[in-house]
Amino acid sequence: MSAQDLISSLPTDLWLGGAQTPSASGARFSVLNPATGEELTTVADATAADGITALDLAAAAQGEWAATPARERAEILRRAFDLLQARAADFALLMTLEMGKSLAESRGEVNYGGEFLRWFSEEAVRIGGRFTPAPAGNGRILVTKMPVGPVLAITPWNFPLAMGTRKIGPALAAGCTVIVKPAEDTPLTMLLLGQVFADAGLPSGVLSILPASDAAAVTGPLMDDPRLRKVTFTGSTGVGKLLVRNAADRLLRTSMELGGNAPFIVFDDANIDAAVDGAMLAKMRNGGEACTAANRLYVANSVREEFTAKLTARIEALVVGPGDREGTDIGPLINDKQRGTVTALVDDAVAKGARVRTGGTAPDGPGFFYTPTVLDSIPADANLLQDEIFGPVAAIIGFDTEDEAVTAANDTRYGLVAYFYTENLDRALRVSEALDTGMVGVNRGAISDAAAPFGGVKESGFGREGGSEGIEEYLETKYIALQ
């Protein structure tokens, strides 16, 4: 399907009651192609009233959906997985058009995002409990799991499919109804997923999707309503903190997958070629626009120049261009604001003494492109050592000892993921335990897996998505005392 035909066939209204519905105000907002800066289409702009309508539907459907047999919920999720795979080409092209990533990256996200539907279709029938005698001999202890209830899921723009399926999958599997507020920059992918779920037989009202240009105007009243029982968010730490504060008055159940500042450590005993391969994945996947992206590359001084030269050659060879052009490796950044952020971080580091090995510029338009960049000789006060770059910029810092590397890696308020390369098993175990992060990649530059728990510590948030742990975020534990 051509890009024009795909865009013209999409649902672009709110998704309410299993169908497209205009916004209460009739207002719409533009969705841009970041490769050109031009409008792709417009979508309905949800209001606070639309949010309450979605919650009305979710609350009305909650009891019946929770009572739906687990096998039936599982089969709907599996059908949605199959339908997503059947439309993989459409989803890949759509993500490339509205987010900018290359088609190869988008195809990978279709596979990755789909796995959460398949995985949680299998987990739906494995929700357990226990039945044991009380130690005092005066009764029986029955423990069961119940769905939390209606969920608000707020998703980011960088993975417009997978960050949705990673929340929708376990919520539906657990028996919860869901309201999704997708990112303003990338609402189209989620609206198309709503159509997929309708085609898969998901009952009306169980899933609503509310694109909005003013997120707080929609989510605020929802979080104040006692019928909403949980909010799950992926995005910046600043917004996450605000949501947690807003949730506090009602003690609303929350899970937060927030910012990162991932270290990537190359020890002197590492396989350098393998480490370069891993760094390309950890740094340049999704054009660097990922919370798991390697932000600080710490390389043992004895191998630093070899690693830097090889990485620089690989990054110089990347093809930059519109994501829908075959052969493109790096597409545009999501918008001009993000390009400005990346530019400011690089300029700050260079002004303080960093050396540009390649890149370091934002080319003229059209589109929001930034040249893939390698910096070394990074000064200790460079802002990019503390702030997420969220762009195709590799910042390399030397070190001499293992303790020095680990201390530097942990010197951040974030704690999502860390990566390191070594050929020494004892060091692999020792450093894995010493790194203060929720996830660690050992001799791997990509770690995300639907079957594994994803999440961080410190200001990278709390709660886990994926794995057998992921469904627990949408379940409450109920204890029943039996005589």
Summary of the structure (lengths in Angstrom):
residues: 483
radius of gyration: 23.0
end to end distance: 63.6
largest distance: 76.9
contacts: 1793
relative contact order: 0.14
helix: 42%
strand: 22%
